């Protein structure tokens, strides 16, 4: 496949943007990415979004966003629940690789916080199996709680063993001006947080948020000495059963494994070369499962990396969630995958200040839709 | 762009499938397309759907459908309101053209009829501008009624002048076993039909429906003497303002014009070579506007083609809606674009019996999302 590079990025703060429409949020990120790339236009727009139909009474979002930014060309929305952002990036990459277009704007956008909380809970549950899971009355957090409980039982972990994931994300978010929860937390705060769906408490769960993140992509071979360009060296996508009960085990993210293997092979990169990992810590159990599926820990041993300080910036083997992750940067669901990409570009450009991974050359980003049903993995490196 | 061919098609009847889930409908069309192509698998699945989140409490539909058909690879949903089906086809084509995959299943699927009618009306309205149109209390039919009323005023047409569009679609649907309303209607029935949103009456408006239509696509150059293969010779997509009031005129479908021009240029085909046109007659006014934007009539003169019998099979200049169109085959919104493609393949293979366009070599299909905000045009021809 023709190689692709990111030449511009933009993002809004993840926040409660009650005064702003979803198209306005997308527009801010898009215009910022155009300015960052010093370009005025693109050939097509690909948007990732999950909930605009349910929470904003707005479908046809591709046309809505194109209209807002004054564009009349091709513009479509891709939806794969919480992995919509990374799915949109893949759609944009593939379109450029096909030769049909020579530049694309990819934007992930979501607006969730000014709807009624019960509506948001119901809307998020549509990422799971409506016919065979939701039918039983379980929420999306509830499904993840079942996985976490089984994991703790199977491998002998205590709830407190997951604390490092949450503490690490919050510590990193404290330095990210775009984070939803830009503050560090203590282990005591983690342990005493309000229970949501046992064993998942408020500090195991990522917050909802409103926000947009965008990247302008072009063919790598069209660049002439752009020192800030970042290559998308590998991209992989895979699916797994939508119902967790249909899997051989609920404790292994097979689609994470398959999509990561595709991305590693495409990039020709080994695990040792990866300098940081923007993973999908929607819940702390997902951080553990992602680390395992991607090869950084044995099955059942993900929490060990946190306990051994291996996930910290400039200290551990594999820094994760360097800008706060879903847990503390926030999780505007359909936008999250593009926040991971934008933050990876910031790291590779060396623009992260206090949370800069020194000498970072290769980054991994993994975006999960549903409880592992749709997973997309990207590898970014300095072009 | 690498050339693409359709080697298998499948469809369900458009019907009130109250006993069947959305994944089951998609699966029926997919398995039929696999069997038709004599293949057992594909490299990726692209689904077009608009309303599963709102009416089935099911997002992440790409993963849901992949799961149902036993597939673990890449599977995503594309949404562009009522043009989701054609958007999915373009996504599949582009993915093959990129070299990332060598075969794709494209399926359009929708399940609408066992939700409360008021919920369906609200859901369909999400194709329009939530912030600046729906806010005023207008429904989607209401928006089209405003366009039709203005069109009649501007060009001097009477309501009865639109009758041929409805009569033609119904007459053709009578021979299509998969049609939702497989019966002819009289001009009297048209004129006396229940008013919905003046001047649009029940016979100007397409019915909702449940259904799925699928096509298996591969690179054209991978085929060796497949006599039934149909080439996708041209594909174009464009957008227009989401709000109708933002357009220079509400009476010209600019995105239809732009996407058709792209498709014509890509296919290297002139208007005279087109043997039939599967157009998006969601409302009879849209049939007139599509014919005009695609070059078959002057602006304001679309109804003339109907009155002069130019839209009839084996009689007129440009037969339209040969299997019943949206009006009578039915309009399961996110699936419609793929029904148009599947029916075009049936015509080009010469499998249409009573409604066969004799000697058909080239077909045009145009799918509209919103009241002209997202439009995709495809040209198919015998490979």
Interface residues (C-beta under 8 A of the other chain):
Chain A: X1 X2 X21 X23 X50 X51 X53 X54 X56 X57 X58 X59 X60 X61 X62 X63 X64 X66 X67 X71 X72 X73 X74 X75 X76 X77 X78 X79 X80 X81 X87 X90 X91 X94 X95 X97 X98 X99 X100 X122 X123 X125 X126 X127 X128 X129 X130 X131 X134 X237 X238 X239 X240 X241 X242 X243 X246 X254 X255 X258 X369 X370 X373 X374
Chain B: X1 X2 X21 X23 X50 X51 X53 X54 X56 X57 X58 X59 X60 X61 X62 X63 X64 X66 X67 X71 X72 X73 X74 X75 X76 X77 X78 X79 X80 X81 X87 X90 X91 X94 X95 X97 X98 X99 X100 X122 X123 X125 X126 X127 X128 X129 X130 X131 X134 X237 X238 X239 X240 X241 X242 X243 X246 X254 X255 X258 X369 X370 X373 X374
